[in-house]
Amino acid sequence: MSTNSANGEANSSLLGRLRSPFEGPNTIGESRGFWVGFLVAVAALVVYPVFGDGSQLSLFMILALLGLSLSLVWGYSGVLSFGQVVFFGIGAYTFGVVSINFATPGGITAAVVAGIVGGGVSAAILGYFMFYGGVRDVYVTIITLVSTIVMHTFMAQTAGSEWAIGEAALGGFNGMPDIPLLTLGVEGASYQFIYNPFPMRIIGIGAFEISPFYYLVLVLLVGTYLALRVLVNSDYGRVMVAIREDEDRTEMFGYNVTRVKFIVFTLGGALAGLSGVLYAARNVYIDPTVFSLLFATLPVIWVSIGGRKSLLGAAVATLAVEYLRISMAGELALVLLGTLLLVTILVLPDGVVPWVHQRIVTARIGPGEDNGPNVPETSSEVSD
Amino acid sequence: MVNGINLALQFLDSFAFIVLAAAGLAIIFGIMGVINLAHGEFILIGAYTTTLAATQLGLPLVVAMVVGGVVTGVFGIITERVIISGAWPNWVSQRTLGRDVIEPLYDRLADSMVATFGLSLILTQGARIRFGNSIDQISTPFGAISYGSFSYSTYRIVLAGVSIGLLVATYYLFTRTDFGMRARATIQDKETAQAMGVNTDRMYMLTFGIGSALAGLTGALFAPVISMQPTLGDQFLVEAFVAVVVGGPSVVLGTALSGGVLGAILAVFSNLYGTFIGRIALLVAALIALRFLPEGITGFIEQVQKRRQESE
């Protein structure tokens, strides 16, 4: 990984060695300035609940995890999936069902794990079915889209009392209320994250309450982002990107393309499942709207606007678009969202964040050198 | 016996619904490599235009339907010029900025999907703001036929006839006319077609217009039998995509075959277990079909033909 010091910084320094697993050609941001900015942004998120609505931002950060899962699957491996919300919803429902049946701290902790596993396993089943069946490209997209609609149709008619798993009634369109409060740990040594604010007092600002759930989500989001950076900059990540760029050629080089896609899809499903668990835990409620066509397309919108080949873009755009969507309440909200989407994809097909990054790099090194040696020039590729 | 007639009528109904829902989408997807997620909203435009032309302007129903198709076709051409090919914005930007701002969306499947989804959001919400949550519906013409203790809307049977007529007309247009030959040449090899003197730009524009007009006509034809809401396009979208994908690369034949197969499954399962199971059966059948025929029905037929030729 010695190719990472694009700016000629000493790689042997402690900081350089610490940073190197997170950097590479597959993610943007490999300068000291980027990491300083990153720490500032995380610090801003840490103190945000003091000034703003932390409960709302925690929802956006949960959805950012869903955006990251799509960025991994679509942006890095080239599999456009409309089905991330399927795994999201299955994660959420699994969490709900297990935790309602075993409403003890240990049971709820197990429910979290069950939700993540549920998301991963459902993705593995669908992925096995598709990738080992030779389904490719846009057909994968259509199958995932159809799966979403199947789930929506199915969950919407589970209103009857026969649709209950143990004590948990699925509830059809009315959804599943009364999901137990998220508590992690075992009996005797557990901590409740929801509705358990601890009061704080800072001189000059006054008294306020902060929610431990917000920090749980923040830690998970930052941790996931960094872990995914390590993954996409590893050798495995390079294979993923190779598959995105040219599937047949990667196969020719002897990589098991089908298996890589299968594993990445499963991983993306588990991540979406985690996001769904947190979503259900935050709302203490889950209903079939998570499988609706609009919700299924939202991840695609976030990732397209932010830049699908950029993890940072996916996360930032999720926060920004969701904030816009909530704050533009009223009739015109959807019109503006649609216009934003349309203009972004037409004018900046690679997304906003990579475009901003390109501007910054050009401003610093000057034009002509903005494509470093690590960035393959797509237009110079030999066409087949 | 009565049940047999029921089943046959339900099959005709499902067949017409699937074929009409898919026709416009199949042309745009199969020929231009553009996934039009606003397809449902094109149907919406056709349905609303027809309804408003009939109720507000008092036009006869058939004329109103033609108006619905034409208006949607024109809207499709504008969409193609502004969004899909970006020709008009680029014409402006060439003169102001000196460069193109939009790269055409042809064969950029994912991007075209996202862009047209934005368009669909705008259109649905725009319709809701302008016309409210529903508008008055036209009454279903022709009355009903009755047999035994059952009765069935005649209009539904007319729809089945119209859908077959549309398939034949589209097939004729794309395989037997000069326009069809140019259009198919453009799809097969754009550069060569250009070298042979085909105006490929115009071909794309017209093809998109025809696809849109077909979607509009679908909306127009279904206007008397579905409720007029801004989200009415959604109910067509799923069947349309499933039929197009199951149909495979040969546009008209594929739509007809998948309409037949999926229509039969929908009719049988709806008849036996109710519409909900029917719908689920349709989607599951599509999943299974894609698993075993990744190229769709017509792709499979082509493969079989090729294999037979090789073995001879």
HADDOCK unambig.tbl for C-alpha pairs under 7 A between the chains (distance, minus, plus):
assign (segid A and resid 130 and name CA) (segid B and resid 291 and name CA) 6.49 0.50 0.50
assign (segid A and resid 133 and name CA) (segid B and resid 291 and name CA) 5.62 0.50 0.50
assign (segid A and resid 134 and name CA) (segid B and resid 294 and name CA) 6.76 0.50 0.50
assign (segid A and resid 135 and name CA) (segid B and resid 291 and name CA) 6.61 0.50 0.50
assign (segid A and resid 135 and name CA) (segid B and resid 294 and name CA) 5.47 0.50 0.50
assign (segid A and resid 143 and name CA) (segid B and resid 287 and name CA) 6.42 0.50 0.50
assign (segid A and resid 146 and name CA) (segid B and resid 283 and name CA) 6.70 0.50 0.50
assign (segid A and resid 150 and name CA) (segid B and resid 280 and name CA) 6.44 0.50 0.50
assign (segid A and resid 150 and name CA) (segid B and resid 283 and name CA) 6.85 0.50 0.50
assign (segid A and resid 301 and name CA) (segid B and resid 114 and name CA) 7.00 0.50 0.50
assign (segid A and resid 331 and name CA) (segid B and resid 129 and name CA) 6.80 0.50 0.50
assign (segid A and resid 334 and name CA) (segid B and resid 121 and name CA) 6.13 0.50 0.50
assign (segid A and resid 334 and name CA) (segid B and resid 122 and name CA) 6.59 0.50 0.50
assign (segid A and resid 334 and name CA) (segid B and resid 125 and name CA) 6.37 0.50 0.50
assign (segid A and resid 335 and name CA) (segid B and resid 121 and name CA) 6.25 0.50 0.50
assign (segid A and resid 335 and name CA) (segid B and resid 122 and name CA) 4.42 0.50 0.50
assign (segid A and resid 335 and name CA) (segid B and resid 125 and name CA) 6.14 0.50 0.50
assign (segid A and resid 335 and name CA) (segid B and resid 126 and name CA) 6.94 0.50 0.50
assign (segid A and resid 338 and name CA) (segid B and resid 118 and name CA) 3.93 0.50 0.50
assign (segid A and resid 338 and name CA) (segid B and resid 119 and name CA) 6.08 0.50 0.50
assign (segid A and resid 338 and name CA) (segid B and resid 121 and name CA) 5.27 0.50 0.50
assign (segid A and resid 338 and name CA) (segid B and resid 122 and name CA) 5.38 0.50 0.50
assign (segid A and resid 339 and name CA) (segid B and resid 118 and name CA) 6.23 0.50 0.50
assign (segid A and resid 339 and name CA) (segid B and resid 122 and name CA) 6.92 0.50 0.50
assign (segid A and resid 341 and name CA) (segid B and resid 115 and name CA) 6.61 0.50 0.50
assign (segid A and resid 341 and name CA) (segid B and resid 118 and name CA) 5.44 0.50 0.50
assign (segid A and resid 342 and name CA) (segid B and resid 115 and name CA) 4.78 0.50 0.50
assign (segid A and resid 342 and name CA) (segid B and resid 118 and name CA) 5.18 0.50 0.50
assign (segid A and resid 342 and name CA) (segid B and resid 119 and name CA) 6.77 0.50 0.50
assign (segid A and resid 345 and name CA) (segid B and resid 111 and name CA) 6.67 0.50 0.50
assign (segid A and resid 345 and name CA) (segid B and resid 115 and name CA) 6.09 0.50 0.50
assign (segid A and resid 346 and name CA) (segid B and resid 102 and name CA) 5.61 0.50 0.50
assign (segid A and resid 347 and name CA) (segid B and resid 101 and name CA) 6.02 0.50 0.50
assign (segid A and resid 347 and name CA) (segid B and resid 102 and name CA) 5.75 0.50 0.50
